[in-house]
Amino acid sequence: MTKQLPRKAQRLEKDDSFCFACHPAIGCFTDCCRQLELALTPYDVLRLKQACGLRSEVFLDRYVIVEQEPEESWPRFYLTMVDDGQASCVFVTKNGCNLYQDRPGACRAYPMGRAAMRQADNSIDDYYVLLQENHCLGFQEKQEQNVALYSREQGLSTYNRFNDAVAPILQHEQIRQGKRFSARQREYFILALYNLDQFRSLLLAGQLPGALASDDDSSKADLANDEALLLYGINWLTDILFK
């Protein structure tokens, strides 16, 4: 059953076209970076902490708010907003985003949104929506877009690939059947997906279940790369949680 879309959102087929562009000359420039709750995916945090030159645990402590309701399986991660009366993104200035090249996937996709559903064979079925908010003047621009063109321009393919890799955990059949997780399992979730530098340290020190063999030098070298480590963490976490 398809969920009802928000009032200002419309289903966007992949060959549908729309006019949109964003640039500093638009009167609403950076308005979309204020008064928002910006949820962060694991790959968002990876890119942002790299751009800031911070270890993941420092980035999380400094820039991320973690929330979880009792009925939720996993915590949610949001970027901290500045208390300036506008709830502005901590990285936005009057000239735009300080970390534009590493901005989160939701920022890249705007005004599009993407819903991705895991299928029984772990394939991903996705669709897009177009969010037309009254404050956004970008729709008055003449630049014609479609899903494929805009996704390519905004560098979304890598973000989508990593987000889809996490979907089998977030949408696992055991969760749909009501599986609950311990405090330790929730700690592992944060560690393997969001706190990569600490995960690497504990993994290489042999302090986690399923740790690497002490003589597995090739795998240790591979995990020096954050992207490879995140993919490893997804597989490691799947084994810890569901097998």
Backbone as CSV, one residue per row, in Angstrom:
resi,resn,N_x,N_y,N_z,CA_x,CA_y,CA_z,C_x,C_y,C_z
1,MET,0.846,-1.191,0.000,0.000,0.000,0.000,0.882,1.242,0.000
2,THR,0.658,2.162,-0.937,1.465,3.373,-1.034,0.988,4.416,-0.044
3,LYS,1.893,4.980,0.711,1.535,6.005,1.669,1.109,7.275,0.943
4,GLN,0.163,8.013,1.551,-0.276,9.267,0.966,0.864,10.278,1.018
5,LEU,1.089,10.961,-0.100,2.177,11.925,-0.164,1.804,13.200,0.561
6,PRO,2.802,13.936,1.090,2.519,15.246,1.674,1.827,16.150,0.669
7,ARG,1.087,17.125,1.179,0.243,17.971,0.322,1.027,18.657,-0.783
8,LYS,2.262,19.081,-0.499,3.045,19.835,-1.477,3.962,18.945,-2.306
9,ALA,3.814,17.636,-2.168,4.663,16.707,-2.917,3.839,15.982,-3.971
10,GLN,4.445,15.758,-5.124,3.776,15.012,-6.181,4.693,13.913,-6.695
11,ARG,4.098,12.797,-7.057,4.875,11.673,-7.585,5.565,12.113,-8.869
12,LEU,6.827,11.746,-9.009,7.625,12.174,-10.142,8.128,10.933,-10.867
13,GLU,7.592,10.691,-12.045,8.087,9.576,-12.835,9.456,9.926,-13.406
14,LYS,10.240,8.921,-13.714,11.631,9.170,-14.079,11.801,9.939,-15.376
15,ASP,10.770,9.934,-16.239,10.866,10.706,-17.474,10.078,12.006,-17.416
16,ASP,9.491,12.329,-16.244,8.801,13.610,-16.088,9.821,14.746,-16.039
17,SER,9.467,15.882,-16.605,10.364,17.042,-16.561,9.779,18.125,-15.659
18,PHE,10.657,18.957,-15.110,10.253,20.105,-14.297,11.323,21.177,-14.455
19,CYS,10.958,22.402,-14.201,11.908,23.511,-14.288,12.382,23.881,-12.891
20,PHE,13.688,23.910,-12.713,14.241,24.256,-11.404,15.730,24.566,-11.530
21,ALA,16.168,25.550,-10.767,17.594,25.833,-10.610,17.778,26.622,-9.325
22,CYS,18.917,26.439,-8.692,19.240,27.182,-7.472,20.611,27.812,-7.636
23,HIS,20.718,29.091,-7.300,21.989,29.804,-7.392,21.937,31.031,-6.490
24,PRO,23.067,31.655,-6.182,23.104,32.759,-5.219,22.263,33.969,-5.588
25,ALA,21.915,34.124,-6.852,21.143,35.302,-7.258,19.656,35.168,-6.959
26,ILE,19.208,33.966,-6.610,17.794,33.765,-6.289,17.493,34.352,-4.912
27,GLY,16.359,35.038,-4.811,16.025,35.730,-3.569,15.874,34.829,-2.364
28,CYS,15.566,33.558,-2.577,15.374,32.629,-1.459,16.629,31.833,-1.154
29,PHE,17.760,32.219,-1.725,18.990,31.442,-1.574,19.288,31.186,-0.097
30,THR,19.507,29.950,0.268,19.780,29.386,1.602,18.545,29.327,2.512
31,ASP,17.367,29.784,2.047,16.177,29.650,2.889,15.894,28.181,3.216
32,CYS,16.203,27.288,2.278,15.949,25.867,2.502,16.944,25.264,3.491
33,CYS,17.934,26.057,3.906,18.920,25.594,4.894,18.545,26.036,6.301
34,ARG,17.310,26.502,6.453,16.852,27.021,7.746,15.461,26.447,8.051
35,GLN,15.126,26.434,9.339,13.832,25.914,9.773,13.599,24.497,9.234
36,LEU,14.564,23.621,9.459,14.412,22.260,8.962,14.991,21.266,9.952
37,GLU,14.519,20.031,9.835,15.124,18.903,10.532,15.836,18.076,9.469
38,LEU,17.147,18.090,9.493,17.927,17.426,8.450,18.419,16.075,8.967
39,ALA,17.729,15.014,8.560,18.132,13.661,8.951,19.396,13.272,8.193
40,LEU,20.289,12.578,8.874,21.573,12.186,8.309,21.656,10.674,8.155
41,THR,22.083,10.234,6.990,22.358,8.826,6.753,23.801,8.527,7.156
42,PRO,24.169,7.247,7.273,25.571,6.932,7.572,26.548,7.535,6.569
43,TYR,26.201,7.506,5.275,27.126,8.068,4.287,27.200,9.582,4.401
44,ASP,26.100,10.247,4.787,26.155,11.690,5.045,27.195,12.002,6.117
45,VAL,27.137,11.258,7.222,28.067,11.504,8.324,29.499,11.219,7.890
46,LEU,29.700,10.157,7.129,31.035,9.839,6.620,31.614,11.019,5.846
47,ARG,30.843,11.566,4.909,31.337,12.661,4.071,31.548,13.940,4.885
48,LEU,30.638,14.224,5.793,30.740,15.458,6.567,31.918,15.426,7.539
49,LYS,32.115,14.303,8.189,33.225,14.231,9.152,34.558,14.294,8.418
50,GLN,34.623,13.730,7.207,35.835,13.853,6.400,36.069,15.314,6.020
51,ALA,35.009,15.998,5.598,35.136,17.393,5.180,35.567,18.292,6.333
52,CYS,35.120,17.949,7.542,35.489,18.735,8.729,36.867,18.355,9.273
53,GLY,37.424,17.251,8.789,38.710,16.788,9.304,38.630,16.306,10.734
54,LEU,37.486,15.703,11.097,37.259,15.250,12.467,37.085,13.743,12.520
55,ARG,37.480,13.136,13.632,37.110,11.748,13.875,35.594,11.678,14.050
56,SER,35.039,10.554,13.709,33.585,10.436,13.698,32.973,10.681,15.077
57,GLU,33.615,10.216,16.138,33.040,10.425,17.461,33.005,11.901,17.846
58,VAL,34.015,12.661,17.385,34.040,14.102,17.644,32.959,14.796,16.832
59,PHE,32.823,14.407,15.571,31.789,15.009,14.721,30.404,14.752,15.298
60,LEU,30.149,13.514,15.721,28.844,13.187,16.289,28.556,14.011,17.531
61,ASP,29.538,14.145,18.386,29.351,14.902,19.620,29.122,16.385,19.350
62,ARG,29.772,16.906,18.340,29.738,18.346,18.075,28.564,18.774,17.206
63,TYR,28.163,17.933,16.276,27.244,18.401,15.232,25.978,17.564,15.051
64,VAL,25.793,16.501,15.826,24.668,15.601,15.572,23.806,15.436,16.814
65,ILE,22.493,15.449,16.596,21.508,15.165,17.636,20.937,13.781,17.367
66,VAL,20.926,12.922,18.377,20.424,11.553,18.239,19.121,11.434,19.020
67,GLU,18.083,10.931,18.358,16.777,10.776,18.991,16.244,9.373,18.732
68,GLN,15.459,8.867,19.677,14.799,7.575,19.477,13.571,7.486,20.359
69,GLU,12.450,7.130,19.737,11.224,6.891,20.471,11.192,5.438,20.944
70,PRO,10.492,5.157,22.039,10.493,3.794,22.592,10.055,2.724,21.594
71,GLU,9.154,3.086,20.678,8.640,2.082,19.738,9.524,1.919,18.504
72,GLU,10.570,2.720,18.380,11.419,2.662,17.196,12.560,1.655,17.380
73,SER,12.895,0.972,16.301,13.988,-0.003,16.363,15.334,0.680,16.493
74,TRP,15.526,1.772,15.772,16.835,2.405,15.699,16.755,3.900,15.975
75,PRO,17.832,4.477,16.480,17.865,5.926,16.681,17.905,6.665,15.348
76,ARG,17.490,7.925,15.377,17.537,8.823,14.216,18.593,9.892,14.469
77,PHE,19.262,10.307,13.428,20.380,11.241,13.531,20.054,12.512,12.754
78,TYR,20.192,13.659,13.432,19.883,14.944,12.813,21.070,15.891,12.960
79,LEU,21.273,16.705,11.934,22.313,17.710,12.000,21.899,18.824,12.952
80,THR,22.819,19.262,13.780,22.558,20.350,14.715,22.230,21.638,13.969
81,MET,21.261,22.379,14.471,20.925,23.682,13.920,21.364,24.785,14.889
82,VAL,21.672,25.946,14.338,22.147,27.067,15.137,20.957,27.777,15.783
83,ASP,21.106,28.173,17.030,20.049,28.899,17.743,20.135,30.386,17.383
84,ASP,19.736,30.705,16.145,19.816,32.088,15.657,18.442,32.670,15.352
85,GLY,17.385,32.013,15.846,16.033,32.465,15.564,15.492,31.918,14.253
86,GLN,16.364,31.308,13.460,15.941,30.747,12.174,16.222,29.245,12.085
87,ALA,16.775,28.684,13.154,17.160,27.267,13.149,17.981,26.956,11.910
88,SER,19.051,27.716,11.717,19.883,27.575,10.515,20.824,26.388,10.638
89,CYS,21.109,25.771,9.502,22.107,24.709,9.455,23.436,25.257,9.963
90,VAL,24.145,24.451,10.713,25.400,24.886,11.322,26.462,25.210,10.270
91,PHE,26.294,24.725,9.054,27.301,24.935,8.021,26.902,25.971,6.970
92,VAL,25.753,26.619,7.123,25.323,27.573,6.105,25.786,28.995,6.458
93,THR,26.153,29.751,5.433,26.490,31.164,5.559,25.672,31.929,4.523
94,LYS,25.785,33.245,4.519,25.048,34.036,3.527,25.515,33.727,2.107
95,ASN,26.710,33.168,1.986,27.244,32.822,0.670,26.961,31.372,0.277
96,GLY,26.247,30.652,1.127,25.926,29.259,0.820,26.536,28.304,1.817
97,CYS,26.633,27.042,1.419,27.094,25.980,2.307,28.613,25.935,2.361
98,ASN,29.152,25.911,3.567,30.606,25.811,3.742,31.154,24.456,3.303
99,LEU,30.287,23.440,3.294,30.719,22.085,2.955,29.961,21.584,1.721
100,TYR,29.772,22.455,0.759,28.891,22.172,-0.371,29.280,20.895,-1.097
101,GLN,30.568,20.661,-1.311,30.993,19.468,-2.045,30.667,18.184,-1.295
102,ASP,30.452,18.286,0.011,30.160,17.100,0.833,28.820,17.225,1.537
103,ARG,27.929,18.041,1.010,26.609,18.248,1.627,25.807,16.949,1.640
104,PRO,24.881,16.811,2.591,24.102,15.571,2.705,23.261,15.282,1.470
105,GLY,22.874,14.033,1.339,22.088,13.612,0.192,20.762,14.337,0.075
106,ALA,20.091,14.606,1.203,18.806,15.307,1.148,18.969,16.714,0.590
107,CYS,20.080,17.362,0.906,20.354,18.707,0.369,20.596,18.633,-1.136
108,ARG,21.325,17.618,-1.566,21.604,17.442,-2.991,20.324,17.188,-3.774
109,ALA,19.451,16.365,-3.213,18.253,15.941,-3.934,17.194,17.038,-4.023
110,TYR,17.152,17.953,-3.063,16.095,18.962,-3.024,16.031,19.723,-4.344
111,PRO,14.838,19.893,-4.906,13.496,19.675,-4.348,12.920,18.290,-4.622
112,MET,13.750,17.352,-5.002,13.272,15.983,-5.162,13.430,15.227,-3.844
113,GLY,12.660,14.203,-3.700,12.829,13.255,-2.608,12.777,11.857,-3.187
114,ARG,13.453,10.938,-2.566,13.496,9.553,-3.061,13.068,8.610,-1.957
115,ALA,12.146,7.729,-2.280,11.738,6.655,-1.370,12.277,5.348,-1.924
116,ALA,12.913,4.557,-1.055,13.517,3.297,-1.477,12.994,2.181,-0.590
117,MET,12.433,1.152,-1.210,11.848,0.023,-0.479,12.605,-1.263,-0.801
118,ARG,13.051,-1.930,0.250,13.737,-3.219,0.083,12.736,-4.287,-0.291
119,GLN,13.079,-5.083,-1.302,12.243,-6.202,-1.718,12.740,-7.498,-1.061
120,ALA,11.993,-8.555,-1.222,12.323,-9.824,-0.569,13.684,-10.353,-0.997
121,ASP,14.095,-10.044,-2.231,15.393,-10.507,-2.725,16.511,-9.501,-2.470
122,ASN,16.221,-8.503,-1.607,17.157,-7.432,-1.246,17.405,-6.429,-2.369
123,SER,16.655,-6.533,-3.464,16.720,-5.480,-4.474,15.957,-4.256,-3.951
124,ILE,16.179,-3.105,-4.578,15.569,-1.863,-4.130,14.585,-1.364,-5.182
125,ASP,13.361,-1.130,-4.755,12.348,-0.502,-5.598,12.211,0.937,-5.122
126,ASP,12.424,1.893,-6.010,12.399,3.285,-5.575,11.452,4.115,-6.433
127,TYR,11.085,5.271,-5.896,10.347,6.269,-6.666,10.709,7.649,-6.129
128,TYR,10.399,8.667,-6.912,10.757,10.036,-6.571,9.513,10.897,-6.422
129,VAL,9.650,11.931,-5.604,8.611,12.950,-5.493,9.245,14.314,-5.712
130,LEU,8.420,15.261,-6.100,8.849,16.648,-6.260,8.158,17.466,-5.190
131,LEU,8.937,18.146,-4.366,8.407,18.947,-3.266,8.389,20.415,-3.688
132,GLN,7.208,20.980,-3.847,7.070,22.364,-4.300,6.607,23.230,-3.139
133,GLU,7.585,23.860,-2.478,7.298,24.713,-1.327,7.170,26.162,-1.779
134,ASN,6.270,26.889,-1.118,5.960,28.247,-1.545,7.158,29.186,-1.490
135,HIS,8.053,28.964,-0.530,9.180,29.874,-0.371,10.236,29.716,-1.454
136,CYS,10.221,28.588,-2.180,11.287,28.286,-3.126,11.014,28.949,-4.479
137,LEU,11.907,29.838,-4.884,11.785,30.537,-6.156,12.513,29.820,-7.288
138,GLY,13.161,28.710,-6.958,13.903,27.982,-7.976,13.029,27.436,-9.086
139,PHE,11.723,27.242,-8.780,10.821,26.725,-9.800,10.490,27.762,-10.866
140,GLN,10.837,29.030,-10.621,10.607,30.071,-11.615,11.725,30.142,-12.653
141,GLU,12.805,29.390,-12.404,13.907,29.342,-13.360,13.513,28.488,-14.572
142,LYS,14.192,28.716,-15.672,13.817,28.074,-16.934,14.591,26.788,-17.212
143,GLN,15.504,26.412,-16.330,16.333,25.238,-16.570,15.511,23.972,-16.397
144,GLU,15.390,23.194,-17.469,14.563,21.996,-17.435,15.340,20.827,-16.849
145,GLN,14.670,20.076,-15.985,15.287,18.960,-15.284,14.413,17.711,-15.430
146,ASN,15.000,16.573,-15.166,14.249,15.352,-14.910,15.022,14.566,-13.851
147,VAL,14.495,13.431,-13.428,15.120,12.687,-12.338,16.563,12.324,-12.663
148,ALA,16.803,11.755,-13.828,18.147,11.296,-14.180,19.119,12.456,-14.301
149,LEU,18.701,13.524,-14.977,19.581,14.676,-15.179,19.919,15.345,-13.855
150,TYR,18.899,15.603,-13.044,19.148,16.300,-11.779,19.968,15.436,-10.825
151,SER,19.688,14.142,-10.798,20.466,13.243,-9.937,21.930,13.244,-10.338
152,ARG,22.187,13.241,-11.629,23.569,13.257,-12.115,24.257,14.579,-11.774
153,GLU,23.563,15.686,-11.980,24.134,16.997,-11.674,24.484,17.132,-10.201
154,GLN,23.676,16.542,-9.337,23.852,16.695,-7.895,24.703,15.590,-7.273
155,GLY,25.219,14.683,-8.092,26.095,13.636,-7.569,25.404,12.678,-6.623
156,LEU,24.182,12.302,-6.940,23.384,11.486,-6.026,23.652,9.987,-6.117
157,SER,24.271,9.528,-7.182,24.383,8.076,-7.382,25.138,7.400,-6.245
158,THR,26.244,7.992,-5.788,27.016,7.389,-4.695,26.215,7.387,-3.396
159,TYR,25.525,8.484,-3.123,24.696,8.563,-1.921,23.605,7.501,-1.955
160,ASN,22.945,7.361,-3.101,21.887,6.358,-3.218,22.445,4.948,-3.041
161,ARG,23.634,4.705,-3.581,24.223,3.366,-3.484,24.478,2.989,-2.025
162,PHE,25.050,3.902,-1.249,25.326,3.588,0.151,24.038,3.524,0.967
163,ASN,23.073,4.395,0.672,21.802,4.351,1.395,21.068,3.051,1.107
164,ASP,21.124,2.593,-0.148,20.483,1.324,-0.485,21.167,0.151,0.201
165,ALA,22.474,0.255,0.427,23.200,-0.821,1.104,22.756,-0.973,2.553
166,VAL,22.295,0.114,3.168,21.830,0.068,4.558,20.381,-0.410,4.658
167,ALA,19.621,-0.280,3.575,18.190,-0.601,3.612,17.882,-2.011,4.108
168,PRO,18.664,-3.043,3.746,18.346,-4.378,4.271,18.391,-4.479,5.791
169,ILE,19.131,-3.587,6.447,19.118,-3.551,7.914,17.894,-2.793,8.410
170,LEU,17.670,-1.618,7.877,16.576,-0.770,8.354,15.210,-1.389,8.070
171,GLN,15.103,-2.144,6.972,13.818,-2.697,6.555,13.815,-4.232,6.582
172,HIS,14.609,-4.791,7.456,14.730,-6.247,7.514,13.390,-6.890,7.889
173,GLU,13.143,-8.053,7.337,11.886,-8.747,7.591,11.682,-9.023,9.076
174,GLN,12.744,-9.302,9.815,12.596,-9.557,11.248,12.109,-8.317,11.993
175,ILE,12.477,-7.141,11.510,11.972,-5.904,12.114,10.486,-5.754,11.807
176,ARG,10.105,-6.061,10.567,8.694,-5.985,10.197,7.851,-6.938,11.033
177,GLN,8.469,-8.020,11.475,7.757,-8.996,12.302,7.821,-8.663,13.789
178,GLY,8.435,-7.524,14.128,8.408,-7.053,15.506,9.650,-7.327,16.328
179,LYS,10.735,-7.740,15.709,11.958,-8.017,16.459,12.403,-6.780,17.227
180,ARG,12.794,-6.966,18.486,13.308,-5.888,19.322,14.795,-6.104,19.546
181,PHE,15.499,-5.021,19.834,16.945,-5.094,19.952,17.395,-4.630,21.333
182,SER,18.495,-5.216,21.783,19.050,-4.877,23.087,19.801,-3.551,23.015
183,ALA,20.120,-3.022,24.186,20.912,-1.794,24.242,22.266,-2.005,23.587
184,ARG,22.870,-3.163,23.760,24.165,-3.450,23.153,24.046,-3.491,21.628
185,GLN,22.982,-4.081,21.114,22.788,-4.128,19.666,22.584,-2.723,19.086
186,ARG,21.889,-1.872,19.830,21.714,-0.487,19.360,23.048,0.258,19.379
187,GLU,23.895,-0.062,20.361,25.235,0.528,20.381,26.038,0.083,19.160
188,TYR,25.913,-1.182,18.794,26.603,-1.684,17.610,26.104,-0.979,16.340
189,PHE,24.805,-0.716,16.289,24.217,-0.008,15.145,24.876,1.362,14.971
190,ILE,24.977,2.117,16.046,25.601,3.434,15.983,27.077,3.318,15.632
191,LEU,27.727,2.363,16.242,29.164,2.196,16.048,29.508,1.861,14.600
192,ALA,28.855,0.851,14.037,29.229,0.346,12.717,28.781,1.250,11.585
193,LEU,27.709,2.015,11.796,27.183,2.839,10.714,27.551,4.307,10.828
194,TYR,27.680,4.828,12.039,27.882,6.267,12.215,29.208,6.638,12.873
195,ASN,29.720,5.776,13.712,30.951,6.098,14.441,32.108,5.270,13.875
196,LEU,32.412,5.513,12.606,33.316,4.642,11.868,34.732,4.600,12.439
197,ASP,35.257,5.726,12.867,36.630,5.725,13.356,36.764,4.908,14.637
198,GLN,35.779,5.020,15.510,35.803,4.206,16.727,35.589,2.735,16.381
199,PHE,34.713,2.462,15.418,34.482,1.097,14.959,35.774,0.484,14.435
200,ARG,36.499,1.218,13.631,37.768,0.727,13.091,38.749,0.413,14.222
201,SER,38.859,1.314,15.185,39.802,1.121,16.288,39.480,-0.142,17.077
202,LEU,38.209,-0.337,17.414,37.809,-1.505,18.194,37.927,-2.785,17.378
203,LEU,37.614,-2.691,16.100,37.701,-3.847,15.221,39.135,-4.347,15.106
204,LEU,40.040,-3.417,14.842,41.440,-3.797,14.663,42.084,-4.245,15.969
205,ALA,41.524,-3.789,17.091,42.041,-4.209,18.390,41.449,-5.542,18.839
206,GLY,40.565,-6.121,18.024,39.962,-7.403,18.372,38.971,-7.324,19.499
207,GLN,38.355,-6.149,19.715,37.451,-5.958,20.839,35.978,-6.050,20.454
208,LEU,35.698,-6.546,19.246,34.322,-6.707,18.807,34.094,-8.149,18.360
209,PRO,32.866,-8.647,18.501,32.590,-10.010,18.005,32.779,-10.058,16.493
210,GLY,33.315,-11.158,16.010,33.556,-11.290,14.582,34.698,-10.430,14.098
211,ALA,35.634,-10.107,14.976,36.749,-9.230,14.611,37.662,-9.917,13.607
212,LEU,38.464,-9.118,12.933,39.397,-9.641,11.948,40.460,-10.512,12.606
213,ALA,40.919,-11.506,11.869,42.033,-12.316,12.351,43.282,-11.456,12.445
214,SER,44.120,-11.741,13.411,45.301,-10.907,13.654,46.254,-10.873,12.475
215,ASP,46.233,-11.937,11.620,47.148,-11.979,10.491,46.489,-11.584,9.167
216,ASP,45.283,-11.037,9.232,44.545,-10.660,8.017,44.936,-9.242,7.608
217,ASP,46.165,-9.105,7.125,46.699,-7.782,6.813,46.012,-7.126,5.626
218,SER,45.595,-7.911,4.629,44.961,-7.326,3.448,43.633,-6.668,3.795
219,SER,42.826,-7.342,4.611,41.548,-6.759,5.021,41.758,-5.526,5.881
220,LYS,42.755,-5.569,6.753,43.043,-4.409,7.591,43.425,-3.205,6.743
221,ALA,44.187,-3.443,5.696,44.577,-2.345,4.810,43.363,-1.783,4.087
222,ASP,42.464,-2.663,3.638,41.253,-2.207,2.947,40.397,-1.329,3.846
223,LEU,40.329,-1.662,5.125,39.446,-0.948,6.036,40.009,0.392,6.480
224,ALA,41.185,0.750,5.981,41.689,2.104,6.213,40.865,3.109,5.430
225,ASN,40.147,2.656,4.406,39.275,3.497,3.593,37.896,3.554,4.231
226,ASP,37.378,4.752,4.468,36.093,4.894,5.161,34.945,4.251,4.397
227,GLU,34.921,4.397,3.076,33.837,3.821,2.292,33.849,2.294,2.392
228,ALA,35.030,1.701,2.282,35.136,0.251,2.425,34.740,-0.180,3.835
229,LEU,35.119,0.600,4.824,34.788,0.276,6.208,33.279,0.320,6.437
230,LEU,32.598,1.308,5.842,31.154,1.384,6.003,30.472,0.165,5.402
231,LEU,30.886,-0.249,4.228,30.307,-1.443,3.614,30.603,-2.688,4.455
232,TYR,31.822,-2.767,4.997,32.165,-3.867,5.895,31.263,-3.821,7.130
233,GLY,31.063,-2.623,7.679,30.242,-2.470,8.872,28.797,-2.888,8.642
234,ILE,28.280,-2.617,7.462,26.910,-3.021,7.138,26.791,-4.542,7.170
235,ASN,27.742,-5.228,6.556,27.726,-6.704,6.552,27.954,-7.262,7.954
236,TRP,28.889,-6.661,8.687,29.178,-7.100,10.058,27.931,-6.951,10.930
237,LEU,27.265,-5.808,10.805,26.087,-5.540,11.626,24.956,-6.491,11.267
238,THR,24.779,-6.790,9.992,23.739,-7.727,9.572,23.947,-9.083,10.241
239,ASP,25.200,-9.541,10.274,25.495,-10.817,10.933,25.227,-10.758,12.428
240,ILE,25.601,-9.663,13.050,25.417,-9.522,14.504,23.945,-9.477,14.879
241,LEU,23.127,-8.824,14.048,21.731,-8.584,14.400,20.777,-9.687,14.001
242,PHE,21.057,-10.343,12.876,20.020,-11.186,12.281,20.415,-12.629,12.061
243,LYS,21.656,-13.028,12.405,22.064,-14.406,12.167,22.403,-15.112,13.475
